[in-house]
């Protein structure tokens, strides 16, 4: 629609001399229609361009995201290393957010979250027997894990989230 509107605006603007000439003839109605199109299409284009300046309020957007977290998602939105739970009946993939119960899963060990920022997760894992941890963040090859000041290998879990090994019986 916006391309048709822009085209009409350009067409009417380019033929302005012809419109003025028609205005003085018995075919005056054609020039009035063309001028009407010009005055309708130009504001429409302006509003379409300026409409993106007005942002959605943060509270409304966050509420909308919370409502959509448990909905189904299309398979094409997930990365290739996440296993698919495709349903032929609904033609959709189930949400991966239901696959992890906590922000950090460390088996029997307890953990304490210090910070949970978009680009940094900081937490302390207590001593115990479990050696694997899964973090509620989608795996990306360039994520880095540092355990006690030393880098650790990051790999995807079965559900496509970040997973890493850490020393047993140590904090």
C-alpha positions in Angstrom: 0.0 0.0 0.0 2.8 2.4 0.8 4.4 1.9 -2.6 1.0 2.6 -4.4 0.6 5.7 -2.2 4.1 6.9 -2.9 3.7 6.3 -6.6 0.4 8.2 -6.7 2.0 11.1 -4.9 4.9 11.2 -7.4 2.6 10.8 -10.3 0.2 13.6 -9.2 3.1 15.9 -8.3 4.8 15.3 -11.7 1.6 16.0 -13.6 0.8 19.2 -11.7 0.8 21.4 -14.9 -1.6 19.0 -16.6 -3.8 19.1 -13.5 -3.9 22.9 -13.6 -4.8 22.8 -17.4 -7.6 20.3 -16.7 -8.9 22.6 -13.9 -9.8 25.2 -16.6 -11.7 22.8 -18.8 -15.0 20.9 -18.5 -12.9 17.9 -17.2 -12.4 19.8 -14.0 -13.4 16.8 -11.9 -10.3 14.9 -13.0 -8.0 17.6 -11.6 -10.0 17.6 -8.3 -9.6 13.8 -8.0 -5.9 14.1 -8.6 -5.5 16.9 -6.1 -7.5 14.9 -3.6 -5.3 11.9 -4.1 -2.2 14.1 -3.5 -3.6 15.5 -0.3 -4.5 12.0 1.0 -1.4 10.2 -0.1 1.2 12.7 1.2 0.0 12.7 4.8 -0.5 8.9 4.7 3.2 8.5 3.7 4.3 11.0 6.4 2.4 9.1 9.1 3.7 5.8 8.0 7.3 7.0 8.3 6.8 8.9 11.6 4.8 6.0 13.1 8.0 4.2 14.1 9.1 7.1 16.2 6.5 6.3 18.8 7.8 3.3 20.8 5.8 0.8 22.9 6.1 1.6 26.6 8.5 -0.8 28.4 5.9 -2.1 30.9 3.5 -3.0 28.1 6.2 -4.7 26.1 7.5 -6.7 29.1 4.0 -7.8 29.9 3.5 -8.9 26.3 6.8 -10.9 26.3 5.8 -12.6 29.6 2.4 -13.7 28.0 4.1 -15.0 24.9 6.9 -17.0 26.7 4.9 -20.2 27.0 3.2 -20.0 23.6 4.3 -22.2 20.7 7.0 -20.9 18.4 7.8 -21.6 14.7 10.7 -24.0 14.2 12.6 -21.6 11.9 13.3 -19.1 14.8 15.4 -21.6 16.7 19.1 -22.2 16.1 20.2 -25.4 14.3 21.8 -27.0 17.3 18.6 -27.0 19.4 16.7 -30.3 19.1 13.3 -29.9 17.5 10.1 -30.8 19.2 8.0 -30.3 16.2 4.2 -31.1 16.2 2.7 -32.0 12.9 -0.8 -31.2 14.3 -0.1 -27.6 15.1 2.8 -27.1 12.6 4.8 -25.5 15.4 7.6 -26.2 17.9 7.1 -26.2 21.6 8.8 -23.5 23.7 12.3 -24.3 25.1 11.6 -22.1 28.1 9.8 -25.0 29.7 12.8 -27.3 29.5 14.8 -25.8 32.3 13.3 -25.3 35.8 15.8 -22.8 37.1 18.3 -20.3 35.8 21.2 -22.6 36.7 20.8 -26.4 37.0 23.7 -28.1 38.9 22.1 -31.4 39.9 22.3 -31.9 43.7 24.5 -28.9 44.3 23.2 -25.6 45.5 24.0 -22.3 43.9 23.8 -18.6 44.6 23.1 -16.0 41.9 25.2 -12.9 42.2 24.3 -11.1 38.9 22.1 -12.0 36.0 22.7 -9.4 33.2 22.1 -9.8 29.5 25.8 -10.3 28.8 27.0 -11.6 32.1 25.9 -14.3 34.5 27.7 -14.5 37.8 26.9 -17.3 40.4 28.6 -19.4 43.0 28.2 -23.2 43.0 28.7 -25.0 46.3 30.8 -28.1 46.7 29.3 -31.4 45.8 29.4 -34.4 43.5 27.7 -33.1 40.3 30.2 -32.1 37.6 27.9 -30.6 34.9 26.0 -27.3 35.0 23.4 -26.0 32.6 22.6 -22.3 32.4 19.3 -20.9 31.1 20.9 -19.1 28.2 20.9 -20.3 24.6 24.3 -21.7 23.5 26.4 -19.5 21.3 29.9 -20.6 20.3 31.6 -17.4 21.6 30.1 -17.4 25.1 32.9 -17.8 27.7 32.8 -19.6 31.1 35.3 -18.7 33.8 35.6 -21.0 36.8 37.8 -19.8 39.7 39.6 -17.5 37.3 40.3 -20.2 34.7 38.4 -20.6 31.3 36.2 -23.6 30.9 34.9 -25.3 27.7 31.3 -24.2 26.8 29.1 -26.6 24.9 25.4 -26.9 24.1 23.3 -29.1 26.3 20.7 -31.5 24.9 18.2 -28.7 24.9 20.5 -26.1 23.2 21.3 -24.2 26.4 24.8 -23.5 27.7 26.5 -26.4 29.5 29.9 -26.8 31.0 31.9 -29.1 33.3 33.4 -27.9 36.6 35.6 -29.7 39.1 33.9 -32.1 41.5 33.9 -31.5 45.3 35.1 -28.0 44.9 33.5 -24.6 45.0 
